[in-house]
C-alpha cells in the first residue's frame, strides 16, 4: 500500500477540518486537490486522523 503524500498546506487544511469533525469534507478536499480516488483519499485522511488521536 502506497501512502499518499500531501503538501503541508493541504495537510494543515485536513487537520483543521478533522478538528471540526468534518471528516467527509476533508476526504472531498483531498480528492479534489490530488485528483485521486475515494479510497486513496480516505486512507490519507484516516492516517492523519490516527496521528491526531495518538498525540
N, CA, C and O atoms as CSV, one atom per row, in Angstrom:
chain,resi,resn,atom,element,x,y,z
A,1,UNK,N,N,0.838,-1.186,0.000
A,1,UNK,CA,C,0.000,0.000,0.000
A,1,UNK,C,C,0.879,1.243,0.000
A,1,UNK,O,O,1.783,1.368,0.826
A,2,UNK,N,N,0.617,2.152,-0.914
A,2,UNK,CA,C,1.369,3.387,-1.011
A,2,UNK,C,C,0.614,4.486,-0.285
A,2,UNK,O,O,-0.590,4.664,-0.470
A,3,UNK,N,N,1.343,5.218,0.543
A,3,UNK,CA,C,0.731,6.317,1.267
A,3,UNK,C,C,0.757,7.568,0.402
A,3,UNK,O,O,1.791,7.922,-0.163
A,4,UNK,N,N,-0.372,8.223,0.305
A,4,UNK,CA,C,-0.492,9.442,-0.480
A,4,UNK,C,C,0.214,10.573,0.253
A,4,UNK,O,O,-0.060,10.823,1.427
A,5,UNK,N,N,1.125,11.259,-0.438
A,5,UNK,CA,C,1.853,12.379,0.151
A,5,UNK,C,C,1.063,13.654,-0.082
A,5,UNK,O,O,0.712,13.982,-1.216
A,6,UNK,N,N,0.786,14.370,0.999
A,6,UNK,CA,C,0.045,15.620,0.905
A,6,UNK,C,C,0.989,16.785,1.153
A,6,UNK,O,O,1.926,16.678,1.944
A,7,UNK,N,N,0.740,17.891,0.478
A,7,UNK,CA,C,1.530,19.095,0.727
A,7,UNK,C,C,1.260,19.559,2.162
A,7,UNK,O,O,0.241,19.206,2.755
A,8,UNK,N,N,2.168,20.340,2.701
A,8,UNK,CA,C,1.983,20.812,4.074
A,8,UNK,C,C,0.739,21.674,4.189
A,8,UNK,O,O,0.058,21.646,5.214
A,9,UNK,N,N,0.436,22.437,3.154
A,9,UNK,CA,C,-0.764,23.283,3.160
A,9,UNK,C,C,-2.030,22.429,3.189
A,9,UNK,O,O,-2.945,22.700,3.968
A,10,UNK,N,N,-2.084,21.408,2.351
A,10,UNK,CA,C,-3.247,20.520,2.313
A,10,UNK,C,C,-3.378,19.757,3.625
A,10,UNK,O,O,-4.480,19.581,4.143
A,11,UNK,N,N,-2.261,19.311,4.149
A,11,UNK,CA,C,-2.269,18.591,5.423
A,11,UNK,C,C,-2.840,19.469,6.545
A,11,UNK,O,O,-3.627,18.995,7.365
A,12,UNK,N,N,-2.447,20.740,6.580
A,12,UNK,CA,C,-2.971,21.664,7.588
A,12,UNK,C,C,-4.482,21.842,7.436
A,12,UNK,O,O,-5.211,21.897,8.426
A,13,UNK,N,N,-4.940,21.931,6.192
A,13,UNK,CA,C,-6.384,22.079,5.946
A,13,UNK,C,C,-7.144,20.841,6.424
A,13,UNK,O,O,-8.202,20.954,7.042
A,14,UNK,N,N,-6.595,19.658,6.132
A,14,UNK,CA,C,-7.227,18.403,6.570
A,14,UNK,C,C,-7.285,18.354,8.095
A,14,UNK,O,O,-8.311,17.982,8.664
A,15,UNK,N,N,-6.200,18.724,8.753
A,15,UNK,CA,C,-6.172,18.711,10.219
A,15,UNK,C,C,-7.228,19.660,10.776
A,15,UNK,O,O,-7.936,19.317,11.723
A,16,UNK,N,N,-7.333,20.838,10.196
A,16,UNK,CA,C,-8.332,21.808,10.654
A,16,UNK,C,C,-9.745,21.248,10.487
A,16,UNK,O,O,-10.572,21.387,11.388
A,17,UNK,N,N,-10.027,20.623,9.357
A,17,UNK,CA,C,-11.348,20.022,9.133
A,17,UNK,C,C,-11.610,18.884,10.112
A,17,UNK,O,O,-12.722,18.756,10.624
A,18,UNK,N,N,-10.608,18.058,10.379
A,18,UNK,CA,C,-10.777,16.954,11.319
A,18,UNK,C,C,-11.060,17.472,12.725
A,18,UNK,O,O,-11.865,16.888,13.451
A,19,UNK,N,N,-10.409,18.553,13.111
A,19,UNK,CA,C,-10.648,19.131,14.435
A,19,UNK,C,C,-12.075,19.651,14.559
A,19,UNK,O,O,-12.603,19.771,15.665
A,20,UNK,N,N,-12.699,19.960,13.421
A,20,UNK,CA,C,-14.085,20.429,13.404
A,20,UNK,C,C,-15.068,19.280,13.138
A,20,UNK,O,O,-16.249,19.510,12.878
A,21,UNK,N,N,-14.562,18.038,13.207
A,21,UNK,CA,C,-15.380,16.844,12.950
A,21,UNK,C,C,-15.992,16.859,11.556
A,21,UNK,O,O,-17.142,16.461,11.372
A,22,UNK,N,N,-15.222,17.318,10.576
A,22,UNK,CA,C,-15.697,17.393,9.186
A,22,UNK,C,C,-14.855,16.448,8.316
A,22,UNK,O,O,-14.239,16.870,7.337
A,23,UNK,N,N,-14.842,15.179,8.689
A,23,UNK,CA,C,-14.017,14.172,8.016
A,23,UNK,C,C,-14.408,13.970,6.557
A,23,UNK,O,O,-13.538,13.860,5.692
A,24,UNK,N,N,-15.693,13.921,6.280
A,24,UNK,CA,C,-16.159,13.715,4.903
A,24,UNK,C,C,-15.678,14.867,4.019
A,24,UNK,O,O,-15.222,14.645,2.897
A,25,UNK,N,N,-15.780,16.081,4.522
A,25,UNK,CA,C,-15.317,17.237,3.756
A,25,UNK,C,C,-13.800,17.178,3.555
A,25,UNK,O,O,-13.299,17.573,2.502
A,26,UNK,N,N,-13.072,16.689,4.554
A,26,UNK,CA,C,-11.620,16.547,4.428
A,26,UNK,C,C,-11.267,15.578,3.301
A,26,UNK,O,O,-10.353,15.836,2.517
A,27,UNK,N,N,-11.991,14.470,3.223
A,27,UNK,CA,C,-11.765,13.496,2.151
A,27,UNK,C,C,-12.059,14.137,0.796
A,27,UNK,O,O,-11.314,13.946,-0.165
A,28,UNK,N,N,-13.143,14.893,0.731
A,28,UNK,CA,C,-13.509,15.561,-0.520
A,28,UNK,C,C,-12.427,16.547,-0.960
A,28,UNK,O,O,-12.088,16.606,-2.142
A,29,UNK,N,N,-11.892,17.311,-0.031
A,29,UNK,CA,C,-10.831,18.276,-0.350
A,29,UNK,C,C,-9.588,17.550,-0.868
A,29,UNK,O,O,-8.973,17.988,-1.840
A,30,UNK,N,N,-9.221,16.452,-0.227
A,30,UNK,CA,C,-8.055,15.677,-0.674
A,30,UNK,C,C,-8.296,15.136,-2.077
A,30,UNK,O,O,-7.415,15.212,-2.933
A,31,UNK,N,N,-9.477,14.595,-2.314
A,31,UNK,CA,C,-9.802,14.042,-3.651
A,31,UNK,C,C,-9.698,15.110,-4.720
A,31,UNK,O,O,-9.090,14.890,-5.767
A,32,UNK,N,N,-10.286,16.263,-4.461
A,32,UNK,CA,C,-10.304,17.329,-5.456
A,32,UNK,C,C,-8.916,17.916,-5.695
A,32,UNK,O,O,-8.576,18.285,-6.819
A,33,UNK,N,N,-8.119,18.002,-4.638
A,33,UNK,CA,C,-6.798,18.619,-4.749
A,33,UNK,C,C,-5.777,17.688,-5.389
A,33,UNK,O,O,-4.948,18.123,-6.188
A,34,UNK,N,N,-5.838,16.411,-5.037
A,34,UNK,CA,C,-4.817,15.459,-5.509
A,34,UNK,C,C,-5.262,14.662,-6.728
A,34,UNK,O,O,-4.458,13.961,-7.342
A,35,UNK,N,N,-6.554,14.770,-7.083
A,35,UNK,CA,C,-7.106,14.010,-8.224
A,35,UNK,C,C,-6.904,12.509,-8.052
A,35,UNK,O,O,-6.538,11.802,-8.991
A,36,UNK,N,N,-7.152,12.038,-6.828
A,36,UNK,CA,C,-7.054,10.611,-6.542
A,36,UNK,C,C,-8.441,10.055,-6.259
A,36,UNK,O,O,-9.415,10.800,-6.153
A,37,UNK,N,N,-8.514,8.752,-6.141
A,37,UNK,CA,C,-9.783,8.087,-5.891
A,37,UNK,C,C,-10.228,8.207,-4.448
A,37,UNK,O,O,-9.497,8.692,-3.585
A,38,UNK,N,N,-11.436,7.755,-4.215
A,38,UNK,CA,C,-12.028,7.828,-2.885
A,38,UNK,C,C,-11.210,7.056,-1.856
A,38,UNK,O,O,-10.938,7.567,-0.770
A,39,UNK,N,N,-10.819,5.836,-2.187
A,39,UNK,CA,C,-10.089,5.011,-1.219
A,39,UNK,C,C,-8.765,5.652,-0.837
A,39,UNK,O,O,-8.441,5.734,0.348
A,40,UNK,N,N,-7.997,6.105,-1.812
A,40,UNK,CA,C,-6.689,6.712,-1.527
A,40,UNK,C,C,-6.861,7.965,-0.670
A,40,UNK,O,O,-6.103,8.193,0.273
A,41,UNK,N,N,-7.851,8.762,-1.003
A,41,UNK,CA,C,-8.093,9.995,-0.254
A,41,UNK,C,C,-8.549,9.697,1.167
A,41,UNK,O,O,-8.087,10.323,2.120
A,42,UNK,N,N,-9.461,8.736,1.303
A,42,UNK,CA,C,-9.944,8.369,2.637
A,42,UNK,C,C,-8.808,7.798,3.480
A,42,UNK,O,O,-8.697,8.114,4.664
A,43,UNK,N,N,-7.966,6.961,2.882
A,43,UNK,CA,C,-6.830,6.396,3.616
A,43,UNK,C,C,-5.892,7.492,4.114
A,43,UNK,O,O,-5.399,7.424,5.240
A,44,UNK,N,N,-5.643,8.507,3.277
A,44,UNK,CA,C,-4.764,9.614,3.672
A,44,UNK,C,C,-5.364,10.373,4.851
A,44,UNK,O,O,-4.660,10.709,5.803
A,45,UNK,N,N,-6.674,10.645,4.785
A,45,UNK,CA,C,-7.341,11.357,5.871
A,45,UNK,C,C,-7.367,10.491,7.130
A,45,UNK,O,O,-7.151,10.997,8.232
A,46,UNK,N,N,-7.626,9.209,6.979
A,46,UNK,CA,C,-7.626,8.298,8.134
A,46,UNK,C,C,-6.255,8.253,8.811
A,46,UNK,O,O,-6.166,8.210,10.038
A,47,UNK,N,N,-5.194,8.262,8.011
A,47,UNK,CA,C,-3.843,8.255,8.587
A,47,UNK,C,C,-3.589,9.506,9.419
A,47,UNK,O,O,-3.021,9.425,10.508
A,48,UNK,N,N,-4.001,10.645,8.918
A,48,UNK,CA,C,-3.825,11.889,9.666
A,48,UNK,C,C,-4.688,11.865,10.924
A,48,UNK,O,O,-4.254,12.310,11.987
A,49,UNK,N,N,-5.912,11.343,10.803
A,49,UNK,CA,C,-6.815,11.235,11.938
A,49,UNK,C,C,-6.189,10.380,13.040
A,49,UNK,O,O,-6.250,10.735,14.217
A,50,UNK,N,N,-5.591,9.262,12.657
A,50,UNK,CA,C,-4.937,8.380,13.630
A,50,UNK,C,C,-3.765,9.081,14.306
A,50,UNK,O,O,-3.567,8.944,15.513
A,51,UNK,N,N,-2.993,9.827,13.533
A,51,UNK,CA,C,-1.869,10.573,14.118
A,51,UNK,C,C,-2.369,11.554,15.176
A,51,UNK,O,O,-1.770,11.688,16.243
A,52,UNK,N,N,-3.467,12.233,14.872
A,52,UNK,CA,C,-4.027,13.194,15.825
A,52,UNK,C,C,-4.528,12.493,17.087
A,52,UNK,O,O,-4.390,13.025,18.188
A,53,UNK,N,N,-5.103,11.313,16.932
A,53,UNK,CA,C,-5.626,10.569,18.071
A,53,UNK,C,C,-4.504,10.060,18.983
A,53,UNK,O,O,-4.694,9.905,20.189
A,54,UNK,N,N,-3.332,9.803,18.390
A,54,UNK,CA,C,-2.207,9.251,19.141
A,54,UNK,C,C,-1.338,10.313,19.812
A,54,UNK,O,O,-0.366,9.984,20.491
A,55,UNK,N,N,-1.685,11.580,19.624
A,55,UNK,CA,C,-0.899,12.657,20.254
A,55,UNK,C,C,-1.299,12.856,21.679
A,55,UNK,O,O,-0.744,13.717,22.361
